[in-house]
Amino acid sequence: MLRDMAALKQTVVLAGATGYIGQHVAAALVAEGYHVIALVRAHPGHVGADVLEHCEVRVTEVTDAATLQHALADIHAHAIVSCLASRNGAPDDAQRVDYGANRNLLDLAPALGVSRFVLLSALCVQKPRLAFQHAKLAFERELMASGVGYTIIRPTAFFKSISGQVARIRDGKAFLVFGTGTETACKPISERDLARYLVDSIDDAGRRNAVLPIGGPGAAVTPLDQGNLLFELAGKPATFRRVPVTLFRVAIALLAPLSRVIPALAAKAEFARIGHYYATESMLVWDADAKRYDADATPSTGADTLRAHYTHALSSTDGDDALGAHKLF
Ligand SMILES: NC(=O)c1ccc[n+]([C@@H]2O[C@H](COP(=O)([O-])OP(=O)(O)OC[C@H]3O[C@@H](n4cnc5c(N)ncnc54)[C@H](OP(=O)(O)O)[C@@H]3O)[C@@H](O)[C@H]2O)c1
Protein backbone atom coordinates (compact mmCIF):
# COMPACT_ATOMS: atom_id res chain seq x y z
CA MET A 1 0.00 0.00 0.00
CA LEU A 2 1.29 3.50 -0.80
CA ARG A 3 2.09 5.75 2.14
CA ASP A 4 0.79 9.29 2.50
CA MET A 5 2.42 11.05 -0.50
CA ALA A 6 2.17 14.50 1.08
CA ALA A 7 4.50 13.45 3.89
CA LEU A 8 7.17 12.12 1.53
CA LYS A 9 10.39 13.74 0.29
CA GLN A 10 11.31 14.06 -3.35
CA THR A 11 10.67 11.44 -5.99
CA VAL A 12 13.43 9.01 -6.93
CA VAL A 13 13.17 6.74 -9.95
CA LEU A 14 14.79 3.39 -9.12
CA ALA A 15 15.73 0.97 -11.90
CA GLY A 16 16.76 -2.58 -11.02
CA ALA A 17 14.68 -2.47 -7.82
CA THR A 18 14.13 -6.24 -7.90
CA GLY A 19 17.86 -7.09 -7.94
CA TYR A 20 20.04 -8.09 -5.01
CA ILE A 21 21.33 -4.57 -4.34
CA GLY A 22 18.27 -2.85 -5.83
CA GLN A 23 15.98 -4.38 -3.21
CA HIS A 24 18.14 -2.99 -0.42
CA VAL A 25 18.31 0.40 -2.16
CA ALA A 26 14.51 0.43 -2.40
CA ALA A 27 14.28 -0.26 1.33
CA ALA A 28 16.89 2.41 2.14
CA LEU A 29 15.16 5.02 -0.05
CA VAL A 30 11.81 4.25 1.57
CA ALA A 31 13.41 4.48 5.02
CA GLU A 32 14.77 7.92 4.08
CA GLY A 33 11.25 9.04 3.18
CA TYR A 34 11.66 9.26 -0.59
CA HIS A 35 8.74 8.64 -2.89
CA VAL A 36 10.19 5.71 -4.85
CA ILE A 37 9.06 4.92 -8.36
CA ALA A 38 10.32 1.38 -8.92
CA LEU A 39 10.63 0.34 -12.54
CA VAL A 40 10.07 -3.39 -12.91
CA ARG A 41 9.57 -5.59 -15.90
CA ALA A 42 6.50 -7.81 -16.19
CA HIS A 43 7.57 -10.91 -14.27
CA PRO A 44 5.38 -13.16 -12.13
CA GLY A 45 7.96 -13.23 -9.32
CA HIS A 46 7.77 -9.46 -8.88
CA VAL A 47 4.06 -9.26 -8.16
CA GLY A 48 3.55 -8.55 -4.49
CA ALA A 49 7.29 -8.61 -3.69
CA ASP A 50 7.59 -7.33 -0.10
CA VAL A 51 10.40 -4.95 -0.95
CA LEU A 52 8.23 -3.05 -3.42
CA GLU A 53 5.36 -2.68 -0.94
CA HIS A 54 6.12 0.96 -0.14
CA CYS A 55 7.18 1.92 -3.67
CA GLU A 56 5.07 3.12 -6.56
CA VAL A 57 5.63 0.26 -9.00
CA ARG A 58 5.58 0.97 -12.72
CA VAL A 59 5.74 -2.10 -14.92
CA THR A 60 7.71 -1.24 -18.05
CA GLU A 61 10.55 -2.36 -20.31
CA VAL A 62 13.60 -0.22 -19.52
CA THR A 63 15.32 -1.69 -22.58
CA ASP A 64 12.71 -0.11 -24.85
CA ALA A 65 13.05 3.68 -25.07
CA ALA A 66 9.50 4.42 -26.21
CA THR A 67 7.87 2.15 -23.61
CA LEU A 68 10.00 3.67 -20.85
CA GLN A 69 9.22 7.22 -21.94
CA HIS A 70 5.51 6.41 -21.90
CA ALA A 71 5.78 4.91 -18.39
CA LEU A 72 7.45 8.06 -17.02
CA ALA A 73 5.59 10.69 -19.05
CA ASP A 74 3.86 12.21 -16.00
CA ILE A 75 6.85 12.13 -13.66
CA HIS A 76 9.05 14.89 -12.23
CA ALA A 77 11.91 13.35 -10.25
CA HIS A 78 14.76 14.52 -8.04
CA ALA A 79 17.09 11.66 -8.97
CA ILE A 80 17.50 8.42 -10.87
CA VAL A 81 19.23 5.52 -9.15
CA SER A 82 20.15 2.61 -11.41
CA CYS A 83 21.01 -0.82 -10.05
CA LEU A 84 20.34 -2.43 -13.42
CA ALA A 85 22.63 -5.21 -14.56
CA SER A 86 22.52 -8.04 -17.03
CA ARG A 87 21.42 -11.14 -15.15
CA ASN A 88 23.89 -13.38 -17.03
CA GLY A 89 26.68 -11.13 -18.33
CA ALA A 90 26.34 -12.47 -21.89
CA PRO A 91 27.59 -9.90 -24.43
CA ASP A 92 24.25 -9.12 -26.11
CA ASP A 93 22.35 -8.95 -22.82
CA ALA A 94 25.01 -6.69 -21.25
CA GLN A 95 24.78 -4.36 -24.23
CA ARG A 96 20.98 -4.28 -23.94
CA VAL A 97 20.86 -3.75 -20.16
CA ASP A 98 24.14 -2.35 -18.74
CA TYR A 99 24.49 0.04 -21.66
CA GLY A 100 21.14 0.32 -23.48
CA ALA A 101 18.64 0.45 -20.62
CA ASN A 102 20.80 2.93 -18.69
CA ARG A 103 21.14 5.04 -21.85
CA ASN A 104 17.33 5.09 -22.16
CA LEU A 105 17.06 6.32 -18.58
CA LEU A 106 19.70 9.00 -19.13
CA ASP A 107 17.91 10.26 -22.24
CA LEU A 108 14.85 10.91 -20.09
CA ALA A 109 16.76 12.64 -17.28
CA PRO A 110 16.36 16.24 -18.60
CA ALA A 111 12.61 15.81 -19.14
CA LEU A 112 12.22 14.31 -15.67
CA GLY A 113 14.16 17.23 -14.19
CA VAL A 114 16.60 15.04 -12.25
CA SER A 115 19.56 16.65 -10.55
CA ARG A 116 21.54 13.44 -9.96
CA PHE A 117 21.96 10.11 -11.71
CA VAL A 118 23.42 7.59 -9.26
CA LEU A 119 24.82 4.57 -11.07
CA LEU A 120 25.76 1.27 -9.47
CA SER A 121 28.72 0.09 -11.53
CA ALA A 122 31.54 -2.28 -10.60
CA LEU A 123 35.19 -1.86 -9.61
CA CYS A 124 36.25 -4.43 -12.20
CA VAL A 125 35.57 -1.96 -15.03
CA GLN A 126 38.90 -0.31 -14.16
CA LYS A 127 40.58 -3.27 -15.94
CA PRO A 128 38.05 -4.07 -18.66
CA ARG A 129 38.37 -7.36 -20.51
CA LEU A 130 34.81 -8.68 -20.54
CA ALA A 131 31.84 -7.68 -22.67
CA PHE A 132 29.74 -6.58 -19.70
CA GLN A 133 32.58 -4.40 -18.42
CA HIS A 134 32.86 -2.66 -21.80
CA ALA A 135 29.08 -2.12 -21.84
CA LYS A 136 29.20 -0.58 -18.35
CA LEU A 137 32.19 1.62 -19.26
CA ALA A 138 30.52 2.83 -22.45
CA PHE A 139 27.55 4.00 -20.40
CA GLU A 140 29.76 5.51 -17.67
CA ARG A 141 31.49 7.64 -20.33
CA GLU A 142 28.21 8.86 -21.80
CA LEU A 143 26.84 9.63 -18.34
CA MET A 144 29.94 11.70 -17.52
CA ALA A 145 29.64 13.63 -20.79
CA SER A 146 25.88 14.16 -20.53
CA GLY A 147 25.75 17.30 -18.41
CA VAL A 148 23.47 15.52 -15.92
CA GLY A 149 24.92 15.49 -12.39
CA TYR A 150 26.19 11.99 -11.66
CA THR A 151 27.71 9.73 -9.05
CA ILE A 152 29.20 6.49 -10.33
CA ILE A 153 29.78 3.94 -7.60
CA ARG A 154 32.17 1.08 -8.26
CA PRO A 155 32.01 -1.42 -5.39
CA THR A 156 34.37 -4.31 -4.73
CA ALA A 157 32.82 -7.74 -4.05
CA PHE A 158 29.43 -8.06 -2.37
CA PHE A 159 29.11 -10.38 0.65
CA LYS A 160 26.85 -12.50 -1.58
CA SER A 161 29.67 -13.09 -4.05
CA ILE A 162 31.98 -14.60 -1.48
CA SER A 163 29.34 -16.66 0.33
CA GLY A 164 28.92 -19.36 -2.30
CA GLN A 165 30.71 -21.99 -0.22
CA VAL A 166 28.97 -21.49 3.13
CA ALA A 167 26.74 -24.51 2.52
CA ARG A 168 29.80 -26.65 1.64
CA ILE A 169 31.44 -25.80 4.97
CA ARG A 170 28.18 -26.43 6.82
CA ASP A 171 28.08 -29.85 5.11
CA GLY A 172 31.65 -30.68 6.17
CA LYS A 173 33.20 -30.32 2.70
CA ALA A 174 36.51 -28.72 1.67
CA PHE A 175 36.73 -25.04 0.65
CA LEU A 176 37.60 -24.71 -3.04
CA VAL A 177 40.26 -22.17 -4.06
CA PHE A 178 41.67 -21.31 -7.45
CA GLY A 179 45.47 -21.60 -7.47
CA THR A 180 46.82 -21.06 -3.97
CA GLY A 181 43.83 -18.97 -2.88
CA THR A 182 46.11 -16.01 -2.24
CA GLU A 183 46.45 -14.51 -5.72
CA THR A 184 43.38 -12.29 -5.41
CA ALA A 185 41.75 -10.20 -2.68
CA CYS A 186 38.76 -7.93 -2.12
CA LYS A 187 37.26 -5.68 0.56
CA PRO A 188 33.76 -7.15 0.68
CA ILE A 189 30.78 -4.91 1.38
CA SER A 190 27.32 -5.79 2.66
CA GLU A 191 24.25 -5.07 0.58
CA ARG A 192 22.91 -2.89 3.39
CA ASP A 193 26.03 -0.72 3.66
CA LEU A 194 26.26 -0.37 -0.12
CA ALA A 195 22.59 0.57 -0.39
CA ARG A 196 23.07 3.26 2.24
CA TYR A 197 26.09 4.61 0.36
CA LEU A 198 24.12 4.80 -2.88
CA VAL A 199 21.20 6.59 -1.23
CA ASP A 200 23.48 9.02 0.64
CA SER A 201 25.07 9.91 -2.70
CA ILE A 202 21.86 11.45 -4.06
CA ASP A 203 22.35 14.73 -2.21
CA ASP A 204 26.02 14.60 -1.29
CA ALA A 205 27.68 17.61 -2.94
CA GLY A 206 31.13 16.06 -2.46
CA ARG A 207 30.10 13.06 -4.52
CA ARG A 208 28.71 15.09 -7.41
CA ASN A 209 30.30 14.21 -10.76
CA ALA A 210 32.54 11.63 -9.11
CA VAL A 211 33.54 8.05 -9.83
CA LEU A 212 33.89 6.31 -6.49
CA PRO A 213 35.46 2.92 -5.78
CA ILE A 214 34.15 1.54 -2.50
CA GLY A 215 34.66 -1.47 -0.27
CA GLY A 216 33.43 -2.59 3.13
CA PRO A 217 35.12 -2.15 6.53
CA GLY A 218 38.22 -4.06 7.52
CA ALA A 219 41.27 -5.42 5.75
CA ALA A 220 41.30 -6.99 2.30
CA VAL A 221 40.66 -10.74 2.32
CA THR A 222 41.91 -13.45 -0.02
CA PRO A 223 39.89 -16.60 -0.81
CA LEU A 224 42.18 -18.46 1.63
CA ASP A 225 41.30 -15.92 4.34
CA GLN A 226 37.59 -16.42 3.58
CA GLY A 227 37.93 -20.20 3.92
CA ASN A 228 39.92 -19.96 7.14
CA LEU A 229 37.35 -17.58 8.65
CA LEU A 230 34.49 -19.90 7.73
CA PHE A 231 36.23 -22.95 9.24
CA GLU A 232 37.07 -21.00 12.41
CA LEU A 233 33.47 -19.86 12.84
CA ALA A 234 32.12 -23.34 12.06
CA GLY A 235 34.56 -24.85 14.60
CA LYS A 236 35.91 -27.26 11.98
CA PRO A 237 39.47 -28.02 10.83
CA ALA A 238 40.37 -26.10 7.68
CA THR A 239 40.53 -28.23 4.54
CA PHE A 240 41.10 -26.73 1.12
CA ARG A 241 40.90 -28.20 -2.36
CA ARG A 242 42.90 -26.39 -5.01
CA VAL A 243 41.36 -25.96 -8.44
CA PRO A 244 43.74 -25.05 -11.27
CA VAL A 245 42.91 -21.78 -13.06
CA THR A 246 44.03 -23.61 -16.21
CA LEU A 247 40.54 -25.13 -16.30
CA PHE A 248 39.19 -21.78 -17.48
CA ARG A 249 42.06 -21.30 -19.93
CA VAL A 250 41.38 -24.70 -21.51
CA ALA A 251 37.65 -23.93 -21.74
CA ILE A 252 38.38 -20.55 -23.37
CA ALA A 253 40.90 -22.09 -25.78
CA LEU A 254 38.33 -24.70 -26.86
CA LEU A 255 35.19 -22.55 -26.91
CA ALA A 256 36.51 -19.34 -28.48
CA PRO A 257 37.40 -20.81 -31.92
CA LEU A 258 34.36 -23.12 -31.88
CA SER A 259 32.03 -20.17 -31.22
CA ARG A 260 33.05 -18.71 -34.60
CA VAL A 261 31.45 -21.78 -36.22
CA ILE A 262 28.70 -22.36 -33.64
CA PRO A 263 27.54 -18.89 -32.49
CA ALA A 264 25.55 -20.40 -29.61
CA LEU A 265 28.87 -21.20 -27.91
CA ALA A 266 29.91 -17.53 -27.78
CA ALA A 267 28.04 -16.93 -24.52
CA LYS A 268 29.66 -20.05 -22.97
CA ALA A 269 33.11 -18.79 -24.02
CA GLU A 270 32.29 -15.46 -22.36
CA PHE A 271 31.20 -17.23 -19.14
CA ALA A 272 34.58 -19.02 -19.09
CA ARG A 273 36.31 -15.64 -19.52
CA ILE A 274 34.23 -14.23 -16.65
CA GLY A 275 35.23 -17.19 -14.44
CA HIS A 276 38.88 -16.73 -15.36
CA TYR A 277 38.71 -12.99 -14.65
CA TYR A 278 37.34 -13.43 -11.13
CA ALA A 279 39.74 -16.28 -10.38
CA THR A 280 42.74 -14.13 -11.29
CA GLU A 281 41.90 -10.44 -10.67
CA SER A 282 41.47 -8.72 -7.32
CA MET A 283 38.51 -6.47 -6.56
CA LEU A 284 40.68 -3.64 -5.25
CA VAL A 285 41.77 -0.32 -6.70
CA TRP A 286 44.29 -0.89 -9.49
CA ASP A 287 47.46 1.20 -9.38
CA ALA A 288 48.25 1.53 -13.08
CA ASP A 289 51.72 3.02 -12.48
CA ALA A 290 52.84 0.35 -10.03
CA LYS A 291 50.87 -2.31 -11.97
CA ARG A 292 49.40 -3.81 -8.83
CA TYR A 293 46.20 -3.84 -6.82
CA ASP A 294 46.27 -1.53 -3.81
CA ALA A 295 44.17 -2.45 -0.77
CA ASP A 296 45.11 0.76 1.04
CA ALA A 297 43.86 2.88 -1.86
CA THR A 298 40.50 1.10 -1.80
CA PRO A 299 38.17 3.18 0.41
CA SER A 300 36.06 1.51 3.08
CA THR A 301 32.57 2.33 4.21
CA GLY A 302 29.87 0.84 6.40
CA ALA A 303 29.78 -1.20 9.57
CA ASP A 304 28.74 -4.73 8.59
CA THR A 305 31.61 -7.18 8.95
CA LEU A 306 32.26 -10.35 6.98
CA ARG A 307 32.72 -12.21 10.29
CA ALA A 308 29.19 -11.30 11.41
CA HIS A 309 27.80 -12.12 7.98
CA TYR A 310 29.47 -15.55 7.86
CA THR A 311 28.39 -16.29 11.44
CA HIS A 312 24.78 -15.65 10.47
CA ALA A 313 25.06 -17.47 7.13
CA LEU A 314 26.53 -20.60 8.76
CA SER A 315 23.63 -20.80 11.17
CA SER A 316 20.89 -20.37 8.58
CA THR A 317 20.06 -21.77 5.15
CA ASP A 318 17.95 -18.68 4.27
CA GLY A 319 20.53 -17.11 1.96
CA ASP A 320 21.55 -20.27 0.08
CA ASP A 321 18.93 -19.93 -2.66
CA ALA A 322 19.67 -16.26 -3.31
CA LEU A 323 23.23 -16.95 -4.45
CA GLY A 324 22.46 -18.05 -8.02
CA ALA A 325 25.56 -17.81 -10.18
CA HIS A 326 27.63 -16.71 -7.17
CA LYS A 327 27.70 -20.29 -5.84
CA LEU A 328 30.93 -20.85 -7.76
CA PHE A 329 32.77 -18.11 -5.88
N1 LIG B 1 28.36 -9.32 -7.32
C1 LIG B 1 29.35 -8.54 -6.93
O1 LIG B 1 30.16 -8.88 -6.05
C2 LIG B 1 29.46 -7.18 -7.52
C3 LIG B 1 30.53 -6.37 -7.12
C4 LIG B 1 30.61 -5.08 -7.61
C5 LIG B 1 29.65 -4.61 -8.50
N2 LIG B 1 28.65 -5.44 -8.88
C6 LIG B 1 27.68 -4.87 -9.81
O2 LIG B 1 26.47 -4.56 -9.10
C7 LIG B 1 25.41 -4.50 -10.02
C8 LIG B 1 24.13 -5.08 -9.43
O3 LIG B 1 24.33 -6.38 -8.98
P1 LIG B 1 23.12 -7.24 -8.38
O4 LIG B 1 23.76 -8.49 -7.85
O5 LIG B 1 22.26 -6.42 -7.50
O6 LIG B 1 22.32 -7.57 -9.73
P2 LIG B 1 21.04 -8.50 -9.91
O7 LIG B 1 20.60 -9.07 -8.59
O8 LIG B 1 21.34 -9.45 -11.00
O9 LIG B 1 19.89 -7.47 -10.37
C9 LIG B 1 19.83 -6.97 -11.68
C10 LIG B 1 18.64 -6.04 -11.82
O10 LIG B 1 18.57 -5.61 -13.20
C11 LIG B 1 17.30 -5.97 -13.73
N3 LIG B 1 17.37 -6.40 -15.12
C12 LIG B 1 18.25 -7.27 -15.65
N4 LIG B 1 17.98 -7.46 -16.97
C13 LIG B 1 16.88 -6.69 -17.24
C14 LIG B 1 16.11 -6.47 -18.40
N5 LIG B 1 16.40 -7.05 -19.58
N6 LIG B 1 15.06 -5.63 -18.32
C15 LIG B 1 14.75 -5.03 -17.15
N7 LIG B 1 15.44 -5.19 -16.00
C16 LIG B 1 16.50 -6.03 -16.06
C17 LIG B 1 16.83 -7.15 -12.90
O11 LIG B 1 15.43 -7.27 -13.03
P3 LIG B 1 14.69 -8.71 -12.88
O12 LIG B 1 14.54 -8.94 -11.39
O13 LIG B 1 13.40 -8.50 -13.58
O14 LIG B 1 15.57 -9.73 -13.53
C18 LIG B 1 17.31 -6.73 -11.51
O15 LIG B 1 16.40 -5.80 -10.96
C19 LIG B 1 25.92 -5.16 -11.28
O16 LIG B 1 26.17 -4.13 -12.20
C20 LIG B 1 27.21 -5.80 -10.89
O17 LIG B 1 28.13 -5.84 -11.95
C21 LIG B 1 28.53 -6.69 -8.42
The ligand as an SDF file (V2000), in Angstrom:
LIG
                    3D

 48 52  0  0  0  0  0  0  0  0999 V2000
   28.3630   -9.3220   -7.3210 N   0  0  0  0  0  0  0  0  0  0  0  0
   29.3490   -8.5360   -6.9320 C   0  0  0  0  0  0  0  0  0  0  0  0
   30.1570   -8.8800   -6.0540 O   0  0  0  0  0  0  0  0  0  0  0  0
   29.4630   -7.1800   -7.5180 C   0  0  0  0  0  0  0  0  0  0  0  0
   30.5250   -6.3730   -7.1190 C   0  0  0  0  0  0  0  0  0  0  0  0
   30.6090   -5.0840   -7.6100 C   0  0  0  0  0  0  0  0  0  0  0  0
   29.6540   -4.6120   -8.5000 C   0  0  0  0  0  0  0  0  0  0  0  0
   28.6520   -5.4390   -8.8810 N   0  0  0  0  0  0  0  0  0  0  0  0
   27.6790   -4.8680   -9.8110 C   0  0  0  0  0  0  0  0  0  0  0  0
   26.4740   -4.5570   -9.1010 O   0  0  0  0  0  0  0  0  0  0  0  0
   25.4080   -4.4970  -10.0170 C   0  0  0  0  0  0  0  0  0  0  0  0
   24.1270   -5.0760   -9.4340 C   0  0  0  0  0  0  0  0  0  0  0  0
   24.3260   -6.3790   -8.9750 O   0  0  0  0  0  0  0  0  0  0  0  0
   23.1210   -7.2420   -8.3750 P   0  0  0  0  0  0  0  0  0  0  0  0
   23.7590   -8.4870   -7.8520 O   0  0  0  0  0  0  0  0  0  0  0  0
   22.2580   -6.4180   -7.5010 O   0  0  0  0  0  0  0  0  0  0  0  0
   22.3150   -7.5690   -9.7310 O   0  0  0  0  0  0  0  0  0  0  0  0
   21.0410   -8.5030   -9.9070 P   0  0  0  0  0  0  0  0  0  0  0  0
   20.5990   -9.0730   -8.5920 O   0  0  0  0  0  0  0  0  0  0  0  0
   21.3440   -9.4540  -11.0020 O   0  0  0  0  0  0  0  0  0  0  0  0
   19.8860   -7.4670  -10.3710 O   0  0  0  0  0  0  0  0  0  0  0  0
   19.8330   -6.9730  -11.6800 C   0  0  0  0  0  0  0  0  0  0  0  0
   18.6400   -6.0430  -11.8200 C   0  0  0  0  0  0  0  0  0  0  0  0
   18.5730   -5.6100  -13.1970 O   0  0  0  0  0  0  0  0  0  0  0  0
   17.2970   -5.9710  -13.7310 C   0  0  0  0  0  0  0  0  0  0  0  0
   17.3740   -6.4010  -15.1160 N   0  0  0  0  0  0  0  0  0  0  0  0
   18.2500   -7.2740  -15.6510 C   0  0  0  0  0  0  0  0  0  0  0  0
   17.9760   -7.4600  -16.9650 N   0  0  0  0  0  0  0  0  0  0  0  0
   16.8770   -6.6940  -17.2380 C   0  0  0  0  0  0  0  0  0  0  0  0
   16.1090   -6.4680  -18.3990 C   0  0  0  0  0  0  0  0  0  0  0  0
   16.3970   -7.0510  -19.5760 N   0  0  0  0  0  0  0  0  0  0  0  0
   15.0610   -5.6260  -18.3180 N   0  0  0  0  0  0  0  0  0  0  0  0
   14.7450   -5.0250  -17.1480 C   0  0  0  0  0  0  0  0  0  0  0  0
   15.4440   -5.1950  -16.0050 N   0  0  0  0  0  0  0  0  0  0  0  0
   16.4960   -6.0280  -16.0550 C   0  0  0  0  0  0  0  0  0  0  0  0
   16.8310   -7.1470  -12.8950 C   0  0  0  0  0  0  0  0  0  0  0  0
   15.4260   -7.2670  -13.0270 O   0  0  0  0  0  0  0  0  0  0  0  0
   14.6930   -8.7080  -12.8840 P   0  0  0  0  0  0  0  0  0  0  0  0
   14.5440   -8.9440  -11.3940 O   0  0  0  0  0  0  0  0  0  0  0  0
   13.4000   -8.5040  -13.5790 O   0  0  0  0  0  0  0  0  0  0  0  0
   15.5700   -9.7310  -13.5340 O   0  0  0  0  0  0  0  0  0  0  0  0
   17.3070   -6.7320  -11.5080 C   0  0  0  0  0  0  0  0  0  0  0  0
   16.4000   -5.8040  -10.9570 O   0  0  0  0  0  0  0  0  0  0  0  0
   25.9220   -5.1620  -11.2850 C   0  0  0  0  0  0  0  0  0  0  0  0
   26.1740   -4.1350  -12.1970 O   0  0  0  0  0  0  0  0  0  0  0  0
   27.2070   -5.8040  -10.8920 C   0  0  0  0  0  0  0  0  0  0  0  0
   28.1350   -5.8410  -11.9520 O   0  0  0  0  0  0  0  0  0  0  0  0
   28.5310   -6.6890   -8.4200 C   0  0  0  0  0  0  0  0  0  0  0  0
  1  2  1  0
  2  3  2  0
  2  4  1  0
  4  5  1  0
  4 48  2  0
  5  6  2  0
  6  7  1  0
  7  8  2  0
  8  9  1  0
  8 48  1  0
  9 10  1  0
  9 46  1  0
 10 11  1  0
 11 12  1  0
 11 44  1  0
 12 13  1  0
 13 14  1  0
 14 15  2  0
 14 16  1  0
 14 17  1  0
 17 18  1  0
 18 19  2  0
 18 20  1  0
 18 21  1  0
 21 22  1  0
 22 23  1  0
 23 24  1  0
 23 42  1  0
 24 25  1  0
 25 26  1  0
 25 36  1  0
 26 27  1  0
 26 35  1  0
 27 28  2  0
 28 29  1  0
 29 30  1  0
 29 35  2  0
 30 31  1  0
 30 32  2  0
 32 33  1  0
 33 34  2  0
 34 35  1  0
 36 37  1  0
 36 42  1  0
 37 38  1  0
 38 39  2  0
 38 40  1  0
 38 41  1  0
 42 43  1  0
 44 45  1  0
 44 46  1  0
 46 47  1  0
M  CHG  2   8   1  16  -1
M  END
$$$$
